[in-house]
């Protein structure tokens, strides 16, 4: 059963139309005698169809009223009626609504009811088509989003598999290198026996320093390959700002860092679940990288802040330098195993290790950089509030 509104400034004609519609089609019918009353009625009730006199009060245009009513109900079925002597009104009604939506007075059931039924069916089908289009668009957007997520997940899986394979290989290499480098430690013992020959002592020092550097590289390879053998990090509640302070105190003795100006900006003291030593390692590595990218006397800003609230709360650690910066091509490769811009001074493992540690904490490590303008490393970590 449909809800039909009859609009006619002739009360007798309006009641007659309502009687025809109500009795023959058993629709619910309301009758009003002015355009203003019709607009008021449609604000309170959603009608399926309206049968209106094209000339209300002799001057009102039924096409304008129908357009206004359809603003709030675009699928409203409309049937216009005109007086037989009103040739101008009839022509305008036919032009506005078409012959299938027009009935001449006096209204008879054989003329009105088939047109009203067809108009209601047409409006219902239009609404159904619009709904299907909307659902199709929504599903298409969802499919596009899912496809994009799947492609991203596949890419990450491929990278993870590649890194796992690299990790297994370099882990074995690191083990063998570590065992062989232990033998080089005998150079330290030789120094005491060669004390009378300064040249040999100097050569022994070179060997010892090389051994220490290679051992540090082996430790980096072990960290990159997952030296914990997949065991989850043991994390405890900690103030990220306090961890940063401790890391800066440690790296403050580094020769390269001491020649730069490190500025702390602790806007907040977010509480996170952290593996203290691993997160300290991340801060030290990022600050050391910033120092190597900066000129002597250059400024490095280390900031801790917090963003979001509740379940979206996150701690933000940024390390910013005003150094040489990186091109988009270099930035895209940052974190690849053994890719470095520092030549013999870098192993190409530091960023990858930092990223793995941050991700094991449920966070992200990203970089923004521009040639000649410097680099910002940005670490996002869930806070205890955000992770709960």
Secondary structure, DSSP 8 states (H G I E B T S, - for coil): --EEEEE-SSHHHHHHHHHHHHHHH--EEEEESSHHHHHHHHHHS--SEEEEESEETTTEEHHHHHHHHHHH-TT-EEEEEE-TT-HHHHHHHHHHH-GGGEEESS--HHHHHHHHHHHHHHHHHHHHHHHHHHHHHHHHHHHHHHHHHHHHHHHHHHHHHHHHHHHHHHHHHHHHHHHHHHHHTHHHHHHHHTTT-HHHHHHHHHHHHHHHHHHHHHHHHHHHTTTTTT-----EEEEHHHHHHHHHHHHTT-HHHHTSEEEEEE----EEEE-HHHHHHHHHHHHHHHHHTS-TT-EEEEEEEEE--GGG-EEEEEEEE-SS---HHHHHHTTSTT--SSGGG--S-HHHHHHHHHHHTT-EEEEEEETTTEEEEEEEEE-HHHH-
